[in-house]
Amino acid sequence: MKKLLKNRTLIGALCIFLSLVICFGLTPLFNSAMTAQTEIVRIKSEIKKGELVTADKLETVKVGSYNLPSDVLKRTSEISGKYALADLQKGDYVLSTKLSATPLAEFEYLSTLDCSKQAMSVTIKSFAAGLSGKLEAGDIVTLIAADYGDRRETTMPPELQYMYVLAVTTEKGVDKEYTGNSKPEDDEQELPSTLTMLVCPTQAKLLADLENKGKLHVTLVYRGSKEQAQKFLDVQDKYIAGLQKGSGTQAEVTTMPETPVLPNEAQGGNAQ
């Protein structure tokens, strides 16, 4: 009987000791962890997928550190200068998995622009005008304006003889990807509504006028390697440089750029 009473006393003492440890040891630690704060970086204004993240769109705030994701970023230097892999809304935490050090492939063409060339979009106003939806990024095209001006003329400006297509985009802002010989899985795939092209200031000014006063049509000149496509662009650049250096007479303006000489294999690619 005395032994049983002694065991009960020991167990009671242990329970009291454990309760004191929990109340004065573990509970304060838990409460401290719950209330602890840390600085993290948060989105201050909306950032679209593929956009370069800049410091002016970020803010540093203090938040509770309990249960924060392990990959949440806490310094602006870890985020600024990188590209968003998804749309980021105001107030979002920035996770390392949502950033890329390199531009997204679908937006890469916008990150290589320099002061001499810009990107400009024009509207595809009909199915036929955009080559029946068959244009792709990397194509060399010629632009023709129909119903242009007060006289409703059709013109083929030599400044727009060889144009490089940067992107073919639908109304929803989705760029068409290279399809090669594959067929789209969706029979109701949305058709392109704009073309984004590489232009110099002279071409940009002319395109803006033709877009507003006429109906642009596109003809495919070349589809193939970037090296051969560059030959067309070099010819076009040479022509425009000649216009800028020359007197700018009507005879000079109506003279078409010369056609570049391509290897036989490149000419075969042009016929595809």
KOLKOL-923242 format. One record per residue (C-alpha): residue in one letter; x, y, z; residue number from 0. Coordinates in nm, 4 decimals. Layout:
residues N
+------+----------+----------+----------+-----+
: rest :       c1 :       c2 :       c3 :  nr :
+------+----------+----------+----------+-----+
:    A :        X :        Y :        Z : NUM :
...
+------+----------+----------+----------+-----+
end
This chain:
residues 272
+------+----------+----------+----------+-----+
: rest :       c1 :       c2 :       c3 :  nr :
+------+----------+----------+----------+-----+
:    M :   0.0000 :   0.0000 :   0.0000 :   0 :
:    K :   0.2806 :   0.2363 :   0.0898 :   1 :
:    K :   0.4625 :   0.1426 :  -0.2331 :   2 :
:    L :   0.1560 :   0.2194 :  -0.4446 :   3 :
:    L :   0.1081 :   0.5537 :  -0.2686 :   4 :
:    K :   0.4746 :   0.6352 :  -0.3279 :   5 :
:    N :   0.4433 :   0.5598 :  -0.7016 :   6 :
:    R :   0.1358 :   0.7833 :  -0.7264 :   7 :
:    T :   0.3201 :   1.0662 :  -0.5548 :   8 :
:    L :   0.6136 :   1.0289 :  -0.7975 :   9 :
:    I :   0.3821 :   1.0293 :  -1.0996 :  10 :
:    G :   0.2005 :   1.3372 :  -0.9679 :  11 :
:    A :   0.5310 :   1.5179 :  -0.9186 :  12 :
:    L :   0.6389 :   1.4315 :  -1.2726 :  13 :
:    C :   0.3097 :   1.5637 :  -1.4131 :  14 :
:    I :   0.3506 :   1.8882 :  -1.2218 :  15 :
:    F :   0.7092 :   1.9202 :  -1.3484 :  16 :
:    L :   0.6067 :   1.8576 :  -1.7100 :  17 :
:    S :   0.3260 :   2.1114 :  -1.6863 :  18 :
:    L :   0.5691 :   2.3716 :  -1.5546 :  19 :
:    V :   0.8104 :   2.2964 :  -1.8406 :  20 :
:    I :   0.5274 :   2.3381 :  -2.0945 :  21 :
:    C :   0.3896 :   2.6565 :  -1.9374 :  22 :
:    F :   0.7176 :   2.8359 :  -1.8749 :  23 :
:    G :   0.9392 :   2.6787 :  -2.1397 :  24 :
:    L :   0.7703 :   2.5511 :  -2.4532 :  25 :
:    T :   0.4716 :   2.7866 :  -2.4577 :  26 :
:    P :   0.6813 :   3.1070 :  -2.4527 :  27 :
:    L :   0.9027 :   2.9660 :  -2.7280 :  28 :
:    F :   0.5968 :   2.8795 :  -2.9373 :  29 :
:    N :   0.4432 :   3.2211 :  -2.8782 :  30 :
:    S :   0.7726 :   3.3860 :  -2.9678 :  31 :
:    A :   0.7888 :   3.1929 :  -3.2938 :  32 :
:    M :   0.4287 :   3.2886 :  -3.3736 :  33 :
:    T :   0.4889 :   3.6583 :  -3.3141 :  34 :
:    A :   0.8404 :   3.6819 :  -3.4649 :  35 :
:    Q :   0.8651 :   3.9036 :  -3.7704 :  36 :
:    T :   1.1023 :   3.9187 :  -4.0639 :  37 :
:    E :   1.1514 :   4.1448 :  -4.3643 :  38 :
:    I :   1.0534 :   4.0146 :  -4.7069 :  39 :
:    V :   1.0069 :   4.1658 :  -5.0518 :  40 :
:    R :   0.6523 :   4.2085 :  -5.1803 :  41 :
:    I :   0.5077 :   4.3160 :  -5.5168 :  42 :
:    K :   0.4049 :   4.6833 :  -5.5124 :  43 :
:    S :   0.2496 :   4.7012 :  -5.8609 :  44 :
:    E :   0.1334 :   4.4373 :  -6.1089 :  45 :
:    I :   0.3984 :   4.2539 :  -6.3118 :  46 :
:    K :   0.3078 :   4.0533 :  -6.6213 :  47 :
:    K :   0.4557 :   3.7190 :  -6.7198 :  48 :
:    G :   0.7842 :   3.7677 :  -6.9042 :  49 :
:    E :   0.8279 :   4.1241 :  -6.7775 :  50 :
:    L :   1.1581 :   4.2452 :  -6.6368 :  51 :
:    V :   1.1211 :   4.3041 :  -6.2622 :  52 :
:    T :   1.2500 :   4.6454 :  -6.1526 :  53 :
:    A :   1.3087 :   4.7867 :  -5.8054 :  54 :
:    D :   1.0285 :   5.0436 :  -5.8387 :  55 :
:    K :   0.7729 :   4.7604 :  -5.8495 :  56 :
:    L :   0.8936 :   4.6074 :  -5.5241 :  57 :
:    E :   0.8611 :   4.6979 :  -5.1572 :  58 :
:    T :   1.0147 :   4.5634 :  -4.8368 :  59 :
:    V :   0.7705 :   4.4869 :  -4.5549 :  60 :
:    K :   0.7730 :   4.3131 :  -4.2149 :  61 :
:    V :   0.5550 :   4.0045 :  -4.1820 :  62 :
:    G :   0.5208 :   3.7137 :  -3.9426 :  63 :
:    S :   0.7983 :   3.4654 :  -4.0046 :  64 :
:    Y :   0.5944 :   3.1659 :  -3.8885 :  65 :
:    N :   0.5000 :   2.9279 :  -4.1696 :  66 :
:    L :   0.6584 :   3.1397 :  -4.4452 :  67 :
:    P :   0.7567 :   2.9409 :  -4.7562 :  68 :
:    S :   1.1217 :   2.8469 :  -4.7507 :  69 :
:    D :   1.1800 :   2.9947 :  -5.0974 :  70 :
:    V :   1.0332 :   3.3393 :  -5.0263 :  71 :
:    L :   1.2849 :   3.6085 :  -5.1208 :  72 :
:    K :   1.3845 :   3.8703 :  -4.8649 :  73 :
:    R :   1.6172 :   4.1048 :  -5.0535 :  74 :
:    T :   1.5428 :   4.3328 :  -5.3476 :  75 :
:    S :   1.8798 :   4.2488 :  -5.5012 :  76 :
:    E :   1.7657 :   3.8863 :  -5.5397 :  77 :
:    I :   1.4675 :   3.9921 :  -5.7495 :  78 :
:    S :   1.5415 :   4.3123 :  -5.9402 :  79 :
:    G :   1.6746 :   4.2469 :  -6.2901 :  80 :
:    K :   1.5086 :   3.9069 :  -6.3269 :  81 :
:    Y :   1.2074 :   3.8039 :  -6.5366 :  82 :
:    A :   0.8676 :   3.6946 :  -6.4085 :  83 :
:    L :   0.7694 :   3.3365 :  -6.4910 :  84 :
:    A :   0.4053 :   3.4102 :  -6.4006 :  85 :
:    D :   0.1761 :   3.7084 :  -6.3499 :  86 :
:    L :   0.2495 :   3.8735 :  -6.0139 :  87 :
:    Q :  -0.0224 :   4.0763 :  -5.8443 :  88 :
:    K :   0.0090 :   4.3623 :  -5.5968 :  89 :
:    G :   0.0752 :   4.2235 :  -5.2471 :  90 :
:    D :   0.2162 :   3.8887 :  -5.3658 :  91 :
:    Y :   0.5211 :   3.7443 :  -5.1968 :  92 :
:    V :   0.8046 :   3.6730 :  -5.4411 :  93 :
:    L :   0.9171 :   3.3112 :  -5.4580 :  94 :
:    S :   1.2405 :   3.2052 :  -5.6242 :  95 :
:    T :   1.0452 :   2.9587 :  -5.8385 :  96 :
:    K :   0.8572 :   3.2475 :  -6.0038 :  97 :
:    L :   1.1683 :   3.4208 :  -6.1391 :  98 :
:    S :   1.4172 :   3.3550 :  -6.4152 :  99 :
:    A :   1.7573 :   3.5111 :  -6.4737 : 100 :
:    T :   1.7035 :   3.4925 :  -6.8516 : 101 :
:    P :   1.4122 :   3.6202 :  -7.0625 : 102 :
:    L :   1.1332 :   3.3782 :  -7.1460 : 103 :
:    A :   1.1729 :   3.2343 :  -7.4940 : 104 :
:    E :   0.8426 :   3.3837 :  -7.6073 : 105 :
:    F :   0.9516 :   3.7340 :  -7.4976 : 106 :
:    E :   1.3210 :   3.7081 :  -7.5771 : 107 :
:    Y :   1.2865 :   3.9103 :  -7.8960 : 108 :
:    L :   1.1945 :   4.2195 :  -7.6914 : 109 :
:    S :   1.5099 :   4.2017 :  -7.4788 : 110 :
:    T :   1.7509 :   4.2244 :  -7.7744 : 111 :
:    L :   1.6369 :   4.5605 :  -7.9103 : 112 :
:    D :   1.8810 :   4.8482 :  -7.9419 : 113 :
:    C :   1.8523 :   5.2168 :  -8.0216 : 114 :
:    S :   1.8711 :   5.1608 :  -8.3984 : 115 :
:    K :   1.5781 :   4.9172 :  -8.4200 : 116 :
:    Q :   1.2446 :   4.8956 :  -8.2398 : 117 :
:    A :   0.9488 :   4.6574 :  -8.2255 : 118 :
:    M :   0.6201 :   4.7717 :  -8.3791 : 119 :
:    S :   0.2869 :   4.5928 :  -8.4232 : 120 :
:    V :   0.0392 :   4.6288 :  -8.7079 : 121 :
:    T :  -0.3110 :   4.4901 :  -8.7383 : 122 :
:    I :  -0.4046 :   4.1922 :  -8.9521 : 123 :
:    K :  -0.7409 :   4.3158 :  -9.0765 : 124 :
:    S :  -0.8540 :   4.0015 :  -9.2565 : 125 :
:    F :  -0.7762 :   3.6306 :  -9.2794 : 126 :
:    A :  -0.6216 :   3.6651 :  -9.6257 : 127 :
:    A :  -0.4244 :   3.9791 :  -9.5379 : 128 :
:    G :  -0.2230 :   3.7812 :  -9.2812 : 129 :
:    L :  -0.1380 :   3.4936 :  -9.5180 : 130 :
:    S :  -0.4241 :   3.2825 :  -9.3830 : 131 :
:    G :  -0.2678 :   3.2456 :  -9.0398 : 132 :
:    K :   0.0500 :   3.0812 :  -9.1721 : 133 :
:    L :   0.3013 :   3.3485 :  -9.0734 : 134 :
:    E :   0.5579 :   3.2714 :  -8.8039 : 135 :
:    A :   0.8228 :   3.4561 :  -8.6072 : 136 :
:    G :   1.1443 :   3.4720 :  -8.8080 : 137 :
:    D :   0.9741 :   3.5153 :  -9.1475 : 138 :
:    I :   1.0859 :   3.7801 :  -9.3943 : 139 :
:    V :   0.7790 :   3.9507 :  -9.5405 : 140 :
:    T :   0.6846 :   4.2348 :  -9.7751 : 141 :
:    L :   0.4046 :   4.4751 :  -9.6795 : 142 :
:    I :   0.1534 :   4.6067 :  -9.9318 : 143 :
:    A :  -0.1036 :   4.8763 :  -9.8563 : 144 :
:    A :  -0.4407 :   4.8642 : -10.0353 : 145 :
:    D :  -0.7056 :   5.1399 : -10.0411 : 146 :
:    Y :  -0.4391 :   5.3815 :  -9.9272 : 147 :
:    G :  -0.5080 :   5.7517 :  -9.8923 : 148 :
:    D :  -0.7714 :   5.9677 : -10.0610 : 149 :
:    R :  -0.7164 :   5.8022 : -10.3999 : 150 :
:    R :  -0.7633 :   5.4513 : -10.2569 : 151 :
:    E :  -0.4393 :   5.3398 : -10.4201 : 152 :
:    T :  -0.2451 :   5.0171 : -10.3774 : 153 :
:    T :   0.1205 :   5.0745 : -10.2952 : 154 :
:    M :   0.4245 :   4.8602 : -10.2196 : 155 :
:    P :   0.6682 :   5.0920 : -10.0382 : 156 :
:    P :   1.0333 :   4.9956 : -10.1000 : 157 :
:    E :   1.1081 :   5.0815 :  -9.7359 : 158 :
:    L :   0.8921 :   4.7818 :  -9.6388 : 159 :
:    Q :   1.0236 :   4.5341 :  -9.8961 : 160 :
:    Y :   1.2024 :   4.3062 :  -9.6485 : 161 :
:    M :   1.0600 :   4.3092 :  -9.2958 : 162 :
:    Y :   1.1526 :   4.0721 :  -9.0123 : 163 :
:    V :   0.8614 :   3.9251 :  -8.8142 : 164 :
:    L :   0.9326 :   3.9186 :  -8.4402 : 165 :
:    A :   0.5981 :   3.7736 :  -8.3324 : 166 :
:    V :   0.2540 :   3.6755 :  -8.4554 : 167 :
:    T :  -0.0008 :   3.7451 :  -8.1812 : 168 :
:    T :  -0.3680 :   3.6652 :  -8.1185 : 169 :
:    E :  -0.6281 :   3.9025 :  -7.9760 : 170 :
:    K :  -0.5618 :   3.7557 :  -7.6289 : 171 :
:    G :  -0.1955 :   3.8575 :  -7.6464 : 172 :
:    V :  -0.0664 :   3.5040 :  -7.7010 : 173 :
:    D :   0.2243 :   3.4692 :  -7.9434 : 174 :
:    K :   0.2053 :   3.1948 :  -8.2028 : 175 :
:    E :   0.4817 :   2.9401 :  -8.1580 : 176 :
:    Y :   0.6816 :   2.7707 :  -8.4281 : 177 :
:    T :   0.4753 :   2.4797 :  -8.5555 : 178 :
:    G :   0.7068 :   2.3235 :  -8.8140 : 179 :
:    N :   0.5256 :   2.0311 :  -8.9763 : 180 :
:    S :   0.3055 :   1.9614 :  -8.6740 : 181 :
:    K :  -0.0649 :   2.0362 :  -8.6749 : 182 :
:    P :  -0.2366 :   2.2210 :  -8.3912 : 183 :
:    E :  -0.4265 :   1.9960 :  -8.1555 : 184 :
:    D :  -0.7091 :   2.2466 :  -8.1239 : 185 :
:    D :  -0.9092 :   2.2776 :  -8.4475 : 186 :
:    E :  -1.0548 :   2.6036 :  -8.3172 : 187 :
:    Q :  -0.7154 :   2.7640 :  -8.2562 : 188 :
:    E :  -0.7421 :   3.1428 :  -8.2357 : 189 :
:    L :  -0.6134 :   3.3231 :  -8.5427 : 190 :
:    P :  -0.3414 :   3.5907 :  -8.5258 : 191 :
:    S :  -0.4594 :   3.9509 :  -8.5156 : 192 :
:    T :  -0.1314 :   4.1461 :  -8.5120 : 193 :
:    L :   0.2210 :   4.1219 :  -8.6459 : 194 :
:    T :   0.5127 :   4.2586 :  -8.4456 : 195 :
:    M :   0.8066 :   4.3512 :  -8.6666 : 196 :
:    L :   1.1586 :   4.4823 :  -8.6330 : 197 :
:    V :   1.1648 :   4.8376 :  -8.7678 : 198 :
:    C :   1.3864 :   5.1417 :  -8.7928 : 199 :
:    P :   1.2396 :   5.4904 :  -8.7289 : 200 :
:    T :   1.1812 :   5.5484 :  -9.1021 : 201 :
:    Q :   0.9823 :   5.2254 :  -9.1331 : 202 :
:    A :   0.7919 :   5.2901 :  -8.8097 : 203 :
:    K :   0.6678 :   5.6296 :  -8.9324 : 204 :
:    L :   0.5595 :   5.4858 :  -9.2668 : 205 :
:    L :   0.3884 :   5.1862 :  -9.1059 : 206 :
:    A :   0.1883 :   5.4078 :  -8.8716 : 207 :
:    D :   0.0610 :   5.6066 :  -9.1704 : 208 :
:    L :  -0.0277 :   5.2968 :  -9.3733 : 209 :
:    E :  -0.2001 :   5.1353 :  -9.0742 : 210 :
:    N :  -0.4303 :   5.4355 :  -9.0327 : 211 :
:    K :  -0.4943 :   5.5185 :  -9.3992 : 212 :
:    G :  -0.4977 :   5.1802 :  -9.5717 : 213 :
:    K :  -0.5330 :   4.8041 :  -9.5418 : 214 :
:    L :  -0.2064 :   4.6189 :  -9.4981 : 215 :
:    H :  -0.1452 :   4.2873 :  -9.6730 : 216 :
:    V :   0.1520 :   4.0604 :  -9.6099 : 217 :
:    T :   0.3420 :   3.8453 :  -9.8582 : 218 :
:    L :   0.5932 :   3.5854 :  -9.7453 : 219 :
:    V :   0.9372 :   3.6397 :  -9.8973 : 220 :
:    Y :   1.1587 :   3.3961 :  -9.7086 : 221 :
:    R :   1.1414 :   3.1383 :  -9.4307 : 222 :
:    G :   1.4588 :   2.9649 :  -9.3255 : 223 :
:    S :   1.7813 :   3.0163 :  -9.1328 : 224 :
:    K :   1.8550 :   3.3369 :  -8.9445 : 225 :
:    E :   2.1800 :   3.3757 :  -9.1377 : 226 :
:    Q :   2.0001 :   3.3869 :  -9.4737 : 227 :
:    A :   1.7178 :   3.6023 :  -9.3349 : 228 :
:    Q :   1.9789 :   3.8558 :  -9.2235 : 229 :
:    K :   2.0872 :   3.8988 :  -9.5857 : 230 :
:    F :   1.7428 :   4.0391 :  -9.6692 : 231 :
:    L :   1.7600 :   4.2747 :  -9.3725 : 232 :
:    D :   2.1091 :   4.3912 :  -9.4710 : 233 :
:    V :   1.9786 :   4.4794 :  -9.8186 : 234 :
:    Q :   1.6835 :   4.6680 :  -9.6690 : 235 :
:    D :   1.9071 :   4.8555 :  -9.4233 : 236 :
:    K :   2.1420 :   4.9516 :  -9.7067 : 237 :
:    Y :   1.8505 :   5.0862 :  -9.9082 : 238 :
:    I :   1.7154 :   5.2979 :  -9.6210 : 239 :
:    A :   2.0655 :   5.4276 :  -9.5440 : 240 :
:    G :   2.0889 :   5.5350 :  -9.9070 : 241 :
:    L :   1.7611 :   5.7248 :  -9.8799 : 242 :
:    Q :   1.8810 :   5.9084 :  -9.5731 : 243 :
:    K :   2.2115 :   6.0056 :  -9.7354 : 244 :
:    G :   2.0616 :   6.0908 : -10.0759 : 245 :
:    S :   1.8499 :   6.3802 : -10.1878 : 246 :
:    G :   1.5249 :   6.1941 : -10.1244 : 247 :
:    T :   1.3882 :   6.2442 : -10.4747 : 248 :
:    Q :   1.0847 :   6.0559 : -10.6012 : 249 :
:    A :   1.3047 :   5.8419 : -10.8270 : 250 :
:    E :   1.5044 :   5.7212 : -10.5280 : 251 :
:    V :   1.1932 :   5.6444 : -10.3266 : 252 :
:    T :   1.0319 :   5.4294 : -10.5954 : 253 :
:    T :   1.3456 :   5.2233 : -10.6677 : 254 :
:    M :   1.3088 :   4.8824 : -10.5039 : 255 :
:    P :   1.5873 :   4.7259 : -10.2939 : 256 :
:    E :   1.7934 :   4.4650 : -10.4719 : 257 :
:    T :   1.7209 :   4.0964 : -10.4145 : 258 :
:    P :   1.9961 :   3.9218 : -10.2152 : 259 :
:    V :   2.1729 :   3.6265 : -10.3749 : 260 :
:    L :   2.1186 :   3.3120 : -10.1671 : 261 :
:    P :   2.2798 :   2.9668 : -10.1880 : 262 :
:    N :   2.0783 :   2.6957 : -10.3649 : 263 :
:    E :   1.9796 :   2.5304 : -10.0369 : 264 :
:    A :   1.8545 :   2.8624 :  -9.8999 : 265 :
:    Q :   1.6484 :   2.9215 : -10.2144 : 266 :
:    G :   1.4981 :   2.5789 : -10.1690 : 267 :
:    G :   1.3982 :   2.6751 :  -9.8145 : 268 :
:    N :   1.2293 :   2.9829 :  -9.9529 : 269 :
:    A :   0.9888 :   2.7691 : -10.1501 : 270 :
:    Q :   0.8633 :   2.5771 :  -9.8505 : 271 :
+------+----------+----------+----------+-----+
end
